Amino acid sequence: MTPNGRIARCPACGGVDPNAVTRPLFVVTGASGSGKSTIFPELLGRAAGLCAVFDVDWLIDPLSRAARDGKVDWPSFRDAWLHVAHGVAQNGLATLLLGPFIPEHLEDLPGRPWVGEIHYLVLDCPDDLRRRRIEARPRWRARDIDEQTEFARWLRENIAPVIDTSTDSPARVAEAVAAWVKGLCGCPQPGRDRRERAEYWLRIFRRSATR
Protein backbone atom coordinates (compact mmCIF):
# COMPACT_ATOMS: atom_id res chain seq x y z
CA MET A 1 0.00 0.00 0.00
CA THR A 2 1.13 3.54 -0.77
CA PRO A 3 -0.16 6.47 1.31
CA ASN A 4 -1.93 9.13 -0.69
CA GLY A 5 -3.43 11.93 1.38
CA ARG A 6 -5.78 10.42 3.96
CA ILE A 7 -5.97 7.03 2.27
CA ALA A 8 -3.59 4.30 1.16
CA ARG A 9 -3.84 2.72 -2.25
CA CYS A 10 -2.45 -0.54 -3.59
CA PRO A 11 -0.43 0.19 -6.76
CA ALA A 12 -1.12 -3.33 -8.07
CA CYS A 13 -4.88 -3.74 -7.64
CA GLY A 14 -6.06 -0.24 -6.82
CA GLY A 15 -7.55 -1.31 -3.50
CA VAL A 16 -7.99 1.44 -0.91
CA ASP A 17 -7.36 1.50 2.84
CA PRO A 18 -8.95 4.55 4.51
CA ASN A 19 -6.62 4.40 7.52
CA ALA A 20 -3.68 6.40 6.21
CA VAL A 21 -3.91 9.62 8.20
CA THR A 22 -0.48 11.10 8.90
CA ARG A 23 0.62 13.49 11.62
CA PRO A 24 3.97 15.20 12.31
CA LEU A 25 6.66 13.30 14.15
CA PHE A 26 8.71 15.18 16.74
CA VAL A 27 12.13 13.79 17.66
CA VAL A 28 13.84 15.11 20.78
CA THR A 29 17.35 13.82 20.27
CA GLY A 30 20.60 14.16 22.16
CA ALA A 31 23.68 12.24 23.18
CA SER A 32 23.63 10.20 26.38
CA GLY A 33 23.48 12.37 29.47
CA SER A 34 21.62 15.19 27.77
CA GLY A 35 18.45 14.71 29.81
CA LYS A 36 16.04 12.91 27.46
CA SER A 37 14.85 10.33 30.01
CA THR A 38 14.81 12.91 32.79
CA ILE A 39 12.28 15.17 31.10
CA PHE A 40 9.99 12.34 30.00
CA PRO A 41 7.59 12.46 32.99
CA GLU A 42 7.54 16.26 32.80
CA LEU A 43 6.46 16.16 29.16
CA LEU A 44 3.45 13.92 29.58
CA GLY A 45 1.01 16.53 30.86
CA ARG A 46 2.47 19.37 28.85
CA ALA A 47 2.06 17.51 25.54
CA ALA A 48 -1.36 16.08 26.35
CA GLY A 49 -3.81 16.52 23.49
CA LEU A 50 -1.01 17.21 21.02
CA CYS A 51 1.36 14.24 21.13
CA ALA A 52 1.79 10.75 22.43
CA VAL A 53 5.22 10.76 24.10
CA PHE A 54 7.54 7.75 24.01
CA ASP A 55 11.05 6.90 25.18
CA VAL A 56 12.47 4.90 22.26
CA ASP A 57 14.35 2.56 24.61
CA TRP A 58 11.04 0.85 25.42
CA LEU A 59 11.32 -1.30 22.28
CA ILE A 60 14.91 -2.44 22.85
CA ASP A 61 14.09 -5.42 25.10
CA PRO A 62 11.24 -6.94 23.06
CA LEU A 63 13.13 -6.55 19.78
CA SER A 64 16.32 -8.02 21.22
CA ARG A 65 14.35 -11.01 22.54
CA ALA A 66 12.79 -11.47 19.10
CA ALA A 67 16.22 -11.54 17.39
CA ARG A 68 17.88 -14.93 17.01
CA ASP A 69 21.24 -13.60 18.18
CA GLY A 70 19.74 -11.36 20.86
CA LYS A 71 21.02 -8.22 19.12
CA VAL A 72 18.76 -5.41 18.04
CA ASP A 73 18.52 -4.71 14.32
CA TRP A 74 18.72 -0.92 14.61
CA PRO A 75 17.14 0.01 11.26
CA SER A 76 14.21 -2.29 12.09
CA PHE A 77 14.05 -0.77 15.58
CA ARG A 78 13.75 2.74 14.14
CA ASP A 79 11.28 1.60 11.50
CA ALA A 80 9.10 0.08 14.21
CA TRP A 81 8.82 3.52 15.83
CA LEU A 82 7.68 5.03 12.52
CA HIS A 83 4.90 2.45 12.39
CA VAL A 84 3.97 3.20 16.00
CA ALA A 85 3.74 6.88 15.04
CA HIS A 86 1.48 5.98 12.13
CA GLY A 87 -0.80 4.05 14.48
CA VAL A 88 -0.91 6.97 16.89
CA ALA A 89 -1.87 9.28 14.00
CA GLN A 90 -5.01 7.22 13.41
CA ASN A 91 -6.05 8.38 16.88
CA GLY A 92 -5.62 12.01 15.85
CA LEU A 93 -2.32 12.66 17.63
CA ALA A 94 1.22 13.42 16.60
CA THR A 95 4.07 11.43 18.16
CA LEU A 96 7.04 12.72 20.15
CA LEU A 97 10.02 10.38 20.46
CA LEU A 98 12.80 10.85 23.00
CA GLY A 99 15.81 9.09 21.53
CA PRO A 100 19.16 9.55 19.77
CA PHE A 101 17.77 9.63 16.23
CA ILE A 102 19.05 11.84 13.42
CA PRO A 103 17.52 12.46 9.96
CA GLU A 104 19.76 9.90 8.27
CA HIS A 105 18.35 7.22 10.59
CA LEU A 106 14.75 7.65 9.45
CA GLU A 107 14.48 9.11 5.96
CA ASP A 108 15.08 5.94 3.92
CA LEU A 109 13.13 3.47 6.07
CA PRO A 110 10.03 1.64 4.77
CA GLY A 111 7.84 3.36 7.35
CA ARG A 112 8.88 6.89 6.41
CA PRO A 113 5.98 7.53 3.95
CA TRP A 114 3.52 6.68 6.73
CA VAL A 115 4.37 9.65 8.93
CA GLY A 116 4.15 13.37 8.24
CA GLU A 117 6.94 15.91 8.45
CA ILE A 118 9.68 15.02 10.95
CA HIS A 119 10.99 17.78 13.22
CA TYR A 120 14.12 17.54 15.36
CA LEU A 121 15.18 19.29 18.54
CA VAL A 122 18.47 18.67 20.38
CA LEU A 123 18.93 18.47 24.14
CA ASP A 124 22.50 19.31 25.05
CA CYS A 125 24.77 20.08 27.99
CA PRO A 126 28.45 20.93 28.53
CA ASP A 127 30.81 18.00 28.04
CA ASP A 128 32.06 17.97 31.64
CA LEU A 129 28.49 17.76 32.95
CA ARG A 130 27.69 14.99 30.47
CA ARG A 131 30.67 13.03 31.79
CA ARG A 132 29.50 13.42 35.39
CA ARG A 133 25.95 12.39 34.51
CA ILE A 134 27.06 9.27 32.66
CA GLU A 135 29.55 8.27 35.38
CA ALA A 136 26.81 8.55 37.99
CA ARG A 137 24.58 6.04 36.17
CA PRO A 138 24.18 2.39 37.19
CA ARG A 139 26.46 0.06 35.27
CA TRP A 140 23.72 -1.25 32.99
CA ARG A 141 23.20 2.28 31.63
CA ALA A 142 26.90 2.96 31.01
CA ARG A 143 27.95 4.51 27.70
CA ASP A 144 31.24 5.26 25.96
CA ILE A 145 31.72 8.84 27.15
CA ASP A 146 34.14 9.89 24.41
CA GLU A 147 31.81 8.52 21.74
CA GLN A 148 28.84 10.34 23.25
CA THR A 149 30.81 13.58 23.51
CA GLU A 150 31.62 13.39 19.81
CA PHE A 151 27.99 12.64 18.98
CA ALA A 152 26.92 15.66 21.04
CA ARG A 153 29.35 17.87 19.10
CA TRP A 154 27.93 16.63 15.79
CA LEU A 155 24.35 17.24 16.91
CA ARG A 156 24.93 20.82 18.05
CA GLU A 157 26.68 21.61 14.76
CA ASN A 158 24.10 20.01 12.48
CA ILE A 159 20.62 20.15 14.05
CA ALA A 160 18.63 23.06 15.45
CA PRO A 161 17.09 24.16 17.71
CA VAL A 162 19.28 23.18 20.67
CA ILE A 163 18.20 23.44 24.32
CA ASP A 164 20.86 23.45 27.04
CA THR A 165 19.65 21.28 29.93
CA SER A 166 22.35 22.48 32.32
CA THR A 167 20.72 25.83 33.08
CA ASP A 168 17.09 24.90 33.78
CA SER A 169 15.11 22.33 35.76
CA PRO A 170 13.62 19.32 33.93
CA ALA A 171 10.21 20.99 34.23
CA ARG A 172 11.42 24.14 32.50
CA VAL A 173 13.16 22.15 29.77
CA ALA A 174 9.93 20.21 29.22
CA GLU A 175 8.05 23.50 28.94
CA ALA A 176 10.48 24.62 26.24
CA VAL A 177 10.01 21.37 24.33
CA ALA A 178 6.23 21.69 24.62
CA ALA A 179 6.46 25.27 23.35
CA TRP A 180 8.41 24.04 20.34
CA VAL A 181 5.76 21.41 19.61
CA LYS A 182 2.95 23.94 19.96
CA GLY A 183 4.69 26.27 17.54
CA LEU A 184 4.81 23.55 14.91
CA CYS A 185 1.34 22.11 15.55
CA GLY A 186 -0.58 25.30 16.10
CA CYS A 187 -0.82 28.67 14.41
CA PRO A 188 -0.26 31.41 16.98
CA GLN A 189 0.20 34.09 14.33
CA PRO A 190 -1.50 33.90 10.90
CA GLY A 191 0.81 33.91 7.92
CA ARG A 192 3.82 32.50 9.70
CA ASP A 193 5.45 29.34 8.40
CA ARG A 194 6.21 26.41 10.67
CA ARG A 195 9.77 27.42 11.48
CA GLU A 196 8.64 30.93 12.42
CA ARG A 197 5.86 29.53 14.61
CA ALA A 198 8.32 27.28 16.46
CA GLU A 199 10.70 30.20 16.99
CA TYR A 200 7.77 32.32 18.21
CA TRP A 201 6.83 29.80 20.89
CA LEU A 202 10.44 29.40 22.02
CA ARG A 203 10.72 33.18 22.37
CA ILE A 204 7.55 33.20 24.48
CA PHE A 205 9.06 30.50 26.71
CA ARG A 206 12.39 32.26 27.10
CA ARG A 207 10.67 35.57 27.86
CA SER A 208 8.60 33.96 30.62
CA ALA A 209 11.66 32.20 32.03
CA THR A 210 13.38 35.53 32.71
CA ARG A 211 10.49 36.95 34.73
Secondary structure in CASP SS format (residue, H / E / C, confidence):
PFRMAT SS
TARGET T0000
AUTHOR 0000-0000-0000
METHOD secondary structure of the structure
MODEL  1
M C 1.00
T E 1.00
P E 1.00
N E 1.00
G C 1.00
R C 1.00
I E 1.00
A E 1.00
R E 1.00
C C 1.00
P C 1.00
A C 1.00
C C 1.00
G C 1.00
G C 1.00
V E 1.00
D E 1.00
P C 1.00
N C 1.00
A C 1.00
V C 1.00
T C 1.00
R C 1.00
P C 1.00
L E 1.00
F E 1.00
V E 1.00
V E 1.00
T E 1.00
G C 1.00
A C 1.00
S C 1.00
G C 1.00
S C 1.00
G C 1.00
K H 1.00
S H 1.00
T H 1.00
I H 1.00
F H 1.00
P H 1.00
E H 1.00
L H 1.00
L H 1.00
G H 1.00
R H 1.00
A C 1.00
A C 1.00
G C 1.00
L C 1.00
C E 1.00
A E 1.00
V E 1.00
F E 1.00
D E 1.00
V H 1.00
D H 1.00
W H 1.00
L H 1.00
I H 1.00
D H 1.00
P H 1.00
L H 1.00
S H 1.00
R H 1.00
A H 1.00
A C 1.00
R C 1.00
D C 1.00
G C 1.00
K C 1.00
V C 1.00
D C 1.00
W H 1.00
P H 1.00
S H 1.00
F H 1.00
R H 1.00
D H 1.00
A H 1.00
W H 1.00
L H 1.00
H H 1.00
V H 1.00
A H 1.00
H H 1.00
G H 1.00
V H 1.00
A H 1.00
Q C 1.00
N C 1.00
G C 1.00
L C 1.00
A E 1.00
T E 1.00
L E 1.00
L E 1.00
L E 1.00
G C 1.00
P C 1.00
F C 1.00
I C 1.00
P H 1.00
E H 1.00
H H 1.00
L H 1.00
E C 1.00
D C 1.00
L C 1.00
P C 1.00
G C 1.00
R H 1.00
P H 1.00
W H 1.00
V C 1.00
G C 1.00
E C 1.00
I E 1.00
H E 1.00
Y E 1.00
L E 1.00
V E 1.00
L E 1.00
D E 1.00
C C 1.00
P C 1.00
D H 1.00
D H 1.00
L H 1.00
R H 1.00
R H 1.00
R H 1.00
R H 1.00
I H 1.00
E H 1.00
A C 1.00
R C 1.00
P C 1.00
R H 1.00
W H 1.00
R H 1.00
A C 1.00
R C 1.00
D C 1.00
I H 1.00
D H 1.00
E H 1.00
Q H 1.00
T H 1.00
E H 1.00
F H 1.00
A H 1.00
R H 1.00
W H 1.00
L H 1.00
R H 1.00
E H 1.00
N H 1.00
I C 1.00
A C 1.00
P C 1.00
V E 1.00
I E 1.00
D E 1.00
T C 1.00
S C 1.00
T C 1.00
D C 1.00
S C 1.00
P H 1.00
A H 1.00
R H 1.00
V H 1.00
A H 1.00
E H 1.00
A H 1.00
V H 1.00
A H 1.00
A H 1.00
W H 1.00
V H 1.00
K H 1.00
G H 1.00
L H 1.00
C H 1.00
G C 1.00
C C 1.00
P C 1.00
Q C 1.00
P C 1.00
G C 1.00
R C 1.00
D C 1.00
R H 1.00
R H 1.00
E H 1.00
R H 1.00
A H 1.00
E H 1.00
Y H 1.00
W H 1.00
L H 1.00
R H 1.00
I H 1.00
F H 1.00
R H 1.00
R H 1.00
S H 1.00
A H 1.00
T C 1.00
R C 1.00
END
